[in-house]
């Protein structure tokens, strides 16, 4: 998908944030729609069907958490990525945001170049893929049909659960998967396991693929980093 076709809804009650962040996103080639509060965000999201929503937490009329919950109830926006803008150290807001249905968060203040890099990572899931059985992420290739991976040209055999965990996290780079969602998607109802099981499998994947691919989000879960 080309940048000019990607719509980003930027929501913040601070005019300076809307102006500065909006300018940088527009300069990068994206379509930018702005809203000043949660009520406007829900209305504009319905109308414009954005690919990405950058949503401030603390806003008048309707805060970002409630707006996120409302947006997640709109069927046509199921695939829309939502990332929160949070002040540094707002751990509660971050956790509440994930519970409301957010995919990630961006900590303020943020430099324009870092913001653009973050946005690009979040939007990678919209890339057109001719072969959906293969996921190519830099030097890593995940072949879902054959249950195998290739890292820097070398084939690595993973046990089934490690492969499924990797495949899940890598399906949406940058998205934070909550621990309960990982358990549901990878283990399901076949066996009773605890959160510690996820930690062990992540540790094994880090040993085989390197630490850089996996990031722990304390109190929430894990995400894949390209």
Secondary structure, DSSP 8 states (H G I E B T S, - for coil): --GGG-EEEEE-S-HHHHHHHHHHHHHTT-EEEEESSHHHHHHHHHHH--SEEEEESS-SSS-HHHHHHHHTT-GGGTT-EEEEEEETT-HHHHHHHHHHT--EEEEES--HHHHHHHHHHHHGGGS--S-TTEEEETTEEEETTTTEEEETTEEE---HHHHHHHHHHHTTTT--EEHHHHIIIIITTSS---HHHHHHHHHHHHHHH-GGGEEEETTTEEEE--
